[in-house]
Amino acid sequence: MVQYAPLAPKAPVSPPAPAGIPAVIYCEGQFMSPDGKTAHGLVRHSERFRIAAVIDSLCAGADAGLLLDGVANGIPVVADLEAAFALGGAPLRTLIYGMAPADGLFSPTDRAVLLGAVRAGLGLVNGLREFLGDDAEFTAAAALHQVTIEDVRRPPALKDLRLFSGAIARAHCRRIAVLGTDGAIGKRTTATLLVQALNDHGIRAVLVSTGQTGMIQGGRYGLPLDAIPSQFCSGEVEAAVVLAYETEQPQVIVIEGQGALSHPAYLSSTFILRGSQPQAVVLQHAPKRRYRCDFPQVAMPTPQSEITLIEAFAPTRVIGMTLNHEGMEVAEIPAAIALYEAELHIPVTDALACPPERLVQMVMRAFPELAGELAAVT
C-alpha cells in the first residue's frame, strides 16, 4: 500500500472548524493509506463536524495533521473509542466511518466497533454502499439508544432522480472539473483548496461535490455520484451544478472528479464531463504511483495519455496539473513540477505543498477575463 511522506510545515491546510458536531473518525489500520481518504478529507476540512480524534491503533499517539501533511492541527490519533472518550472536551455525538475499501463492505471488526459506538450513545455516519440503516441489528440498537444512522450513499427515490435536460446551459459561469489519473489520488482535496484560494483572492467560487466525503464534510451542493443509477448520473450532476449557480451566482464552479476517465473500474468521470460540461479541467496525478490504487494489476496512465483522452472525450481543455506528492521527498516536488511543465506545456503545482496563489494563477491564465471582472468589483 502506498504511504504518504510528511511535508515541511507549509501546506495551506484548513484548520478544524471551531464549531460543528463533535465527532470521532474510525479509520483503524488505514489512516496512512489511500483507503483512509474519507478520514484525510475530514481531518483537513470539515464544515459540518468538529473532529475530536481519529481512531487508528497503528498511529496512536500522533497528531493527525502532522502525520498527513507535516502540519500539526491538534487532532489526536487514538487507539480505540475508549481512548477517544477519555480525551474530554465537548461530549462526542457522532462516529464517522472514515475508510473507503474497494469492496465497499464492513469487516466483522468494523461492525463490532460501530455497534459499540451506538451502544455508547453515538450516532453513525456511513459512506459505504452497505447501508446500516437497513440492518436490523443496527436499527434496533439505534432505536434503543436514541441515536441516528446516516447512510450517505443512499440514493434518492427513483421518482426524484433527474435525466440530463440541457439545463446546464443556464449556468453562465466558468466550470472547472478536477479530474485525475486514478482514484484516491487527491482530487477532492485539490478541488477544495482551489475553491478556497479563488475566494480568498476575491473570485466567487463554489464547490460541487460528487463523493461521499465531500457530503460528509458539509458540502452544500453535490451528490454521491456512484450511488446513482447510471441513467441518471449526468442529469444529477447537471442539476447540482445548476442549483449551485442559481443559488450562489458564482464566477467559477469547481466540480470534484471521481476515479479517472481511463480507469477500467471507476467511470464516473464520464458523467461529470457530460453533466457539468466544464470549459476546463485540472488533472491530478501522483508521479510515484506505478499501479492503480487497489488494482495492482493495472498500470497507471501517463498524464499526457489522460489529457489526450479527456480532450478527445469532451469539448474541454486541460488547463493545468496538480501533483499528489505521496512517496516523494520535499526536494523532489519542484523538479517534478518543472519536468511536467516542460513536457505538457501547462502550469503544474502541488495544491498542498505549494502556495495557493499558483492555483489562482492557473485559473487566471485560462480565463484572463476574470481579472477584468475582479477589477470591476473592487
For each residue, the residues with C-beta under 8 A, 3 or more apart:
1: 33 34 35
2: 33 34 286 288 289 293 326 327
3: 32 33 326 327
4: 32 67 68 326 327
5: 325 326 327 328 329 330
6: 66 67 68 69 70
7: 10 11 69 70 71 325 330 352 353
8: 70 330
9: 70 71 72
10: 7 71 353
11: 7 69 70 71 352 353
12: 193 196 197 351 352 355 356
13: 44 45 65 69 71 73 352
14: 44 45 192 196
15: 73
16: 43 46 50 51 73 74 75
17: 20 46 47 49 50
18: 50
19: 50
20: 17 23 46 47 48 49 50 218
21: 48 49 50 93 94
22: 49 50 52 89 90 91 92 93 94
23: 20 49 50 51 52 92 93 94 95 96 125
24: 51 52 53 54 55 81 84 92 94 95 96 122
25: 38 39 42 43 51 53 54 55 95 96 98
26: 55 81 95 96 97 98 99 110 113 114 117
27: 30 31 36 38 39 54 55 56 98 99
28: 55 56 57 58 99 109 110 113
29: 56 57 58
30: 27 33 35 36 39 56 98 99
31: 27 36 39 40 54 56 58 59 64 67 68 77 98
32: 3 4 36 56 58 59 67
33: 1 2 3 30 36
34: 1 2 37 183 184 185 293 294 326
35: 1 30 99 100 101 102 184 294
36: 27 30 31 32 33 39 40 56 98 99 100
37: 34 40 41 100 184 188 213
38: 25 27 41 42 96 97 98 99 100 127 212 213 216
39: 25 27 30 31 36 42 43 54 64 96 98 99
40: 31 36 37 43 44 68 189
41: 37 38 44 45 46 188 189 192 213 214 216 217
42: 25 38 39 45 46 49 51 96 98 213 216 217
43: 16 25 39 40 51 54 64 65 68 73 75
44: 13 14 40 41 65 68 69 189 192
45: 13 14 41 42 192 217
46: 16 17 20 41 42 49 50 51 216 217 218
47: 17 20 217 218 219
48: 20 21 216 217 218
49: 17 20 21 22 23 42 46 94 96 216 217 218
50: 16 17 18 19 20 21 22 23 46 90
51: 16 23 24 25 42 43 46 54 64 75
52: 22 23 24 75 84 87 89 90 92
53: 24 25 75 76 77 78 83 84 87
54: 24 25 27 31 39 43 51 59 64 75 76 77 78 98
55: 24 25 26 27 28 77 78 79 80 81 83 84 113
56: 27 28 29 30 31 32 36 59 60 77
57: 28 29 60 79 80
58: 28 29 31 32
59: 31 32 54 56 62 67 77
60: 56 57 77 78 79 83
61: 76 77
62: 59 66 67 76 77
63: 66 67 72 73 74 75 76 77
64: 31 39 43 51 54 67 68 73 75 76 77
65: 13 43 44 68 69 71 72 73 74 75
66: 6 62 63 69 70 71 72 73
67: 4 6 31 32 59 62 63 64 77
68: 4 6 31 40 43 44 64 65
69: 6 7 11 13 44 65 66 352
70: 6 7 8 9 11 66
71: 7 9 10 11 13 65 66
72: 9 63 65 66
73: 13 15 16 43 63 64 65 66
74: 16 63 65
75: 16 43 51 52 53 54 63 64 65
76: 53 54 61 62 63 64 87
77: 31 53 54 55 56 59 60 61 62 63 64 67
78: 53 54 55 60 83 84 87
79: 55 57 60 83
80: 55 57 83 84
81: 24 26 55 84 85 95 113 116 117 120
82: 85 86
83: 53 55 60 78 79 80 86 87
84: 24 52 53 55 78 80 81 87 92
85: 81 82 92 120
86: 82 83
87: 52 53 76 78 83 84
88:
89: 22 52
90: 22 50 52
91: 22
92: 22 23 24 52 84 85 95 122
93: 21 22 23 122 123
94: 21 22 23 24 49 122 123 124 125
95: 23 24 25 26 81 92 114 117 122 123 124 125
96: 23 24 25 26 38 39 42 49 124 125 216
97: 26 38 106 110 114 124 125 126 127 128
98: 25 26 27 30 31 36 38 39 42 54
99: 26 27 28 30 35 36 38 39
100: 35 36 37 38 127 128 184 212 213
101: 35 104 105 128
102: 35 294
103:
104: 101 128 129 130
105: 101 128 129 130
106: 97 110 111 114 128 130
107: 110 111
108: 111 112
109: 28 112 113
110: 26 28 97 106 107 113 114
111: 106 107 108 114 115
112: 108 109 115 116
113: 26 28 55 81 109 110 116 117
114: 26 95 97 106 110 111 117 118 124 126 132 138
115: 111 112 118 119 137 138 141
116: 81 112 113 119 120
117: 26 81 95 113 114 120 122 124
118: 114 115 121 122 123 124 138 141 142 145 147 149
119: 115 116 141 145
120: 81 85 116 117
121: 118 145 147
122: 24 92 93 94 95 117 118 147
123: 93 94 95 118 142 147 148 149 150
124: 94 95 96 97 114 117 118 132 138 142 147 148 149 150
125: 23 94 95 96 97 150 152 216
126: 97 114 130 131 132 149 150 151 152 153
127: 38 97 100 152 153 212 213 216 224
128: 97 100 101 104 105 106 153
129: 104 105 153 227
130: 104 105 106 126
131: 126 134 135 151 153 154
132: 114 124 126 135 138 139 149 151
133: 138 139 149 150 151 154
134: 131 139 151
135: 131 132 138 139
136: 139 140
137: 115 140 141
138: 114 115 118 124 132 133 135 141 142 149
139: 132 133 134 135 136 142 143 149
140: 136 137 143 144
141: 115 118 119 137 138 144 145
142: 118 123 124 138 139 145 146 147 148 149
143: 139 140 146
144: 140 141
145: 118 119 121 141 142
146: 142 143
147: 118 121 122 123 124 142
148: 123 124 142
149: 118 123 124 126 132 133 138 139 142
150: 123 124 125 126 133
151: 126 131 132 133 134 154
152: 125 126 127 212 215 216 224
153: 126 127 128 129 131 212 224 226 227
154: 131 133 151 227
155: 161 224 227 228 229
156: 160 161
157: 160 161
158: 161 229
159:
160: 156 157
161: 155 156 157 158 228 229 232 235 236
162: 165 232 235 236 238 239
163: 231 232 234 235
164: 234 235 238 274 275
165: 162 235 238
166: 169
167: 170 238 239 242
168: 171 238 241 242 275 276 277
169: 166
170: 167 242 245 246
171: 168 175 241 242 244 245 246 253
172: 245
173: 245 249 250 251 252 253
174: 251 252 253 279 280 363 367 370
175: 171 241 252 253 255 276 277 278 279 280
176: 194 252 253 254 255 278 279 280 281 282 319 363
177: 254 255 257 269 272 273 276 278 280 281 282 316
178: 187 188 190 191 194 254 255 256 257 281 282 284 322
179: 187 257 260 261 269 272 273 281 282 283 284 306 310
180: 183 185 186 187 257 259 260 283 284 285
181: 185 260 262 283 284 285 286 300 301 303 306
182: 185 259 260 263 286 289 292 293 300
183: 34 180 258 259 260 263 266 292 293 294
184: 34 35 37 100 293 294
185: 34 180 181 182 260 284 285 286 289 293 324
186: 180 189 190 284 286 322 324 351 352
187: 178 179 180 190 191 256 257 258 284
188: 37 41 178 191 192 209 211 213 214 256
189: 40 41 44 186 192 193 351 352
190: 178 186 187 193 194 282 284 322 351 359
191: 178 187 188 194 195 207 254 255 256 257
192: 14 41 44 45 188 189 195 196 207 214 217
193: 12 189 190 196 197 351 352 356 359
194: 176 178 190 191 197 198 205 254 282 351 359 363
195: 191 192 198 199 205 206 207 252 254
196: 12 14 192 193 199 200 356
197: 12 193 194 200 201 356 357 359 360
198: 194 195 201 203 204 205 252 254 359 360 363
199: 195 196 202 203 204 205
200: 196 197 356
201: 197 198 357 360 374
202: 199 374 377 378
203: 198 199 251 252 360 363 370 374
204: 198 199 248 249 250 251 252
205: 194 195 198 199 250 251 252 253 254
206: 195 220 221 244 245 248 250 252 253 254
207: 191 192 195 214 219 221 222 253 254 255 256
208: 219 221 222 237 240 241 244 253 254 255 256 276
209: 188 213 214 215 217 219 221 222 223 256
210: 214 222 223 224 225 237 240 255 256 257 258 268 272
211: 188 214 215 224 225 226 256 258
212: 38 100 127 152 153 215 216 224 227
213: 37 38 41 42 100 127 188 209 216 217
214: 41 188 192 207 209 210 211 217 219 222 256
215: 152 209 211 212 218 219 222 223 224
216: 38 41 42 46 48 49 96 125 127 152 212 213
217: 41 42 45 46 47 48 49 192 209 213 214
218: 20 46 47 48 49 215
219: 47 207 208 209 214 215 222
220: 206 244
221: 206 207 208 209 240 241 243 244 247
222: 207 208 209 210 214 215 219 240 256
223: 209 210 215 227 228 236 237 240
224: 127 152 153 155 210 211 212 215 227 228
225: 210 211 228 233 236 237 258 268 271 272
226: 153 211 258 266 268
227: 129 153 154 155 212 223 224
228: 155 161 223 224 225 232 233 236
229: 155 158 161 232 233
230: 233 271
231: 163
232: 161 162 163 228 229 235 236
233: 225 228 229 230 236 237 268 271 275
234: 163 164 237 238 271 274 275
235: 161 162 163 164 165 232 238 239 275
236: 161 162 223 225 228 232 233 239 240 275
237: 208 210 223 225 233 234 240 241 255 271 272 274 275 276
238: 162 164 165 167 168 234 235 241 242 275 276
239: 162 167 235 236 242 243
240: 208 210 221 222 223 236 237 243 244
241: 168 171 175 208 221 237 238 244 245 253 255 275 276
242: 167 168 170 171 238 239 245 246
243: 221 239 240 246 247
244: 171 206 208 220 221 240 241 247 248 250 253
245: 170 171 172 173 206 241 242 248 249 250 253
246: 170 171 242 243 249
247: 221 243 244
248: 204 206 244 245
249: 173 204 245 246
250: 173 204 205 206 244 245 253
251: 173 174 203 204 205 370 373
252: 173 174 175 176 195 198 203 204 205 206 363 367 370
253: 171 173 174 175 176 205 206 207 208 241 244 245 250 276
254: 176 177 178 191 194 195 198 205 206 207 208
255: 175 176 177 178 191 207 208 210 237 241 272 276 278
256: 178 187 188 191 207 208 209 210 211 214 222
257: 177 178 179 180 187 191 210 260 268 269 272 284
258: 183 187 210 211 225 226 266 268 269 272
259: 180 182 183 263 265 266 267 268 269
260: 179 180 181 182 183 185 257 263 266 269 301 306
261: 179 267 269 270 273 306 309 310 313
262: 181 301 305 306 309
263: 182 183 259 260 266 267 269 292
264: 295 298
265: 259 295
266: 183 226 258 259 260 263 269
267: 259 261 263 270 271
268: 210 225 226 233 257 258 259 271 272
269: 177 179 257 258 259 260 261 263 266 272 273 310
270: 261 267 273 274 313
271: 225 230 233 234 237 267 268 274 275
272: 177 179 210 225 237 255 257 258 268 269 275 276 278
273: 177 179 261 269 270 276 277 278 310 313 314 316
274: 164 234 237 270 271 277 314
275: 164 168 233 234 235 236 237 238 241 271 272
276: 168 175 177 208 237 238 241 253 255 272 273
277: 168 175 273 274 314 315 316
278: 175 176 177 255 272 273 281 314 316
279: 174 175 176 316 317
280: 174 175 176 177 316 317 318 319 363 366 367
281: 176 177 178 179 278 310 316 317 318 319
282: 176 177 178 179 190 194 318 319 320 321 322 362
283: 179 180 181 303 306 307 310 318 320 321 322
284: 178 179 180 181 185 186 187 190 257 321 322 323 324
285: 180 181 185 303 306 321 322 323 324 340
286: 2 181 182 185 186 289 300 323 324 325 326 327
287: 323 328 336 340
288: 2 326 327 328
289: 2 182 185 286 293 300 324 326 327
290: 299 300
291: 295 296 297 298 299 300
292: 182 183 263 295 296 298 299 300
293: 2 34 182 183 184 185 289
294: 34 35 102 183 184
295: 264 265 291 292 298
296: 291 292
297: 291
298: 264 291 292 295
299: 290 291 292
300: 181 182 286 289 290 291 292
301: 181 260 262 305 306 309
302: 305 306
303: 181 283 285 306 307 321 340 343 344
304: 307 308 343 344
305: 262 301 302 308 309
306: 179 181 260 261 262 283 285 301 302 303 309 310
307: 283 303 304 310 311 318 344
308: 304 305 311 312
309: 261 262 301 305 306 312 313
310: 179 261 269 273 281 283 306 307 313 314 316 318
311: 307 308 314 316 317 318
312: 308 309
313: 261 270 273 309 310
314: 273 274 277 278 310 311
315: 277
316: 177 273 277 278 279 280 281 310 311
317: 279 280 281 311 366
318: 280 281 282 283 307 310 311 321 346
319: 176 280 281 282 346 347 362 363 365 366
320: 282 283 346 347 348 349 362 365 366
321: 282 283 284 285 303 318 340 344 346 347 348 349
322: 178 186 190 282 283 284 285 348 349 350 351 359
323: 284 285 286 287 333 336 337 340 348 349 350 353
324: 185 186 284 285 286 289 350
325: 5 7 286 328 332 333 350 352 353
326: 2 3 4 5 34 286 288 289
327: 2 3 4 5 286 288 289
328: 5 287 288 325 332 333 336
329: 5 332
330: 5 7 8 333 353
331: 334 335
332: 325 328 329 335 336
333: 323 325 328 330 336 337 350 353 354
334: 331 337 338
335: 331 332 338 339
336: 287 323 328 332 333 339 340 348
337: 323 333 334 340 341 348 349 350 354
338: 334 335 341 342
339: 335 336 342 343
340: 285 287 303 321 323 336 337 343 344 348
341: 337 338 344 345 346 347 348
342: 338 339 345
343: 303 304 339 340
344: 303 304 307 321 340 341 348
345: 341 342
346: 318 319 320 321 341
347: 319 320 321 341 358 361 362 365
348: 320 321 322 323 336 337 340 341 344
349: 320 321 322 323 337 354 358 359 362
350: 322 323 324 325 333 337 353 354
351: 12 186 189 190 193 194 322 354 356 359
352: 7 11 12 13 69 186 189 193 325
353: 7 10 11 323 325 330 333 350
354: 333 337 349 350 351 358
355: 12 358
356: 12 193 196 197 200 351 359 360
357: 197 201 360 361
358: 347 349 354 355 361 362
359: 190 193 194 197 198 322 349 351 356 362 363
360: 197 198 201 203 356 357 363 364
361: 347 357 358 364 365
362: 282 319 320 347 349 358 359 365 366
363: 174 176 194 198 203 252 280 319 359 360 366 367 370
364: 360 361 367 368 370 371
365: 319 320 347 361 362 368
366: 280 317 319 320 362 363
367: 174 252 280 363 364 370
368: 364 365 371
369: 372 373
370: 174 203 251 252 363 364 367 373 374
371: 364 368 374 375
372: 369 375 376
373: 251 369 370 376 377
374: 201 202 203 370 371 377 378
375: 371 372 378
376: 372 373
377: 202 373 374
378: 202 374 375
